[in-house]
Structures are given as C-alpha cells and as structure tokens.
Amino acid sequence: QVQLVESGGGWVQVGGSLRLSCAASGLKFSNYAMGWFRRPPGKKREFVAGIRWSGGSTSYSDSVKDRFTVSSDNVKNTVYLQMNSLKPEDTAVYYCAADSTYSYRYAGSYDYWGQGTQVTVSS
C-alpha cells in the first residue's frame, strides 16, 4: 500500500521559512519522480517543484524558483520542500505526489497523492 504523508505546514510571517516533509512508503522509489503541488484558496492546484529519486534532477515553477528548494533523503524515503522568503501568495494547501512518468508539471500524470498540509503566510 502506497502512502505519502506530508508534514511541516503551519503559520509563518512574510519573509519567513518553513520546511515541508513527505514521507513515502510502498513505492519502488527509483521508478518515480516526486512532485510538490499547492492549491491556493479559491484557485486551481498548481505545480511547485519536482525531483527524481534517481539522480536528483529537479524542476521548479517560476513563482518559487530561487526561494524554494526540493530535496530527497533516499535513506529516509522522504522528500523535502524548503521554503524561504515566503509571501502571502504562497498560502495554500501543499501536496506531495508520486509520478511514474517523470512529467513533473502535469498533475494528471501523478499516480499517488498525500493528504496535504496547510501553509499560511501572514503579513
């Protein structure tokens, strides 16, 4: 049984930082890329960042590039999203997901999703 469990969300002031974690189990990790998506209030889900378990190549949306960093710990089977210089527009529910097609940005290609964790950035 595949499980993706996010943690680390919360409330932070503008300019602050948070680190999200996604603990994965039940996957053959070398077969997947992992993505972070978010759904801002009243908006569609959007791609944030992605990483391959094998090789560690990454991809970012333009809105978070240079502020967010995605990484993985292949021993702990955990993917992280380090979020710095947070802005009010980063407020959203953040989801991690596993993709066997390595498409990164297309949510429809992802096979498994976590339950999400709320991030609120307040001014």
Secondary structure, DSSP 8 states (H G I E B T S, - for coil): --EEEEE--EEEETT--EEEEEEEESS-GGG-EEEEEEE-TTS--EEEEEEETTT--EEE-TTTTTTEEEEEETTTTEEEEEE-S--GGG-EEEEEEEESS--SS-GGGEEEE---EEEEEE-
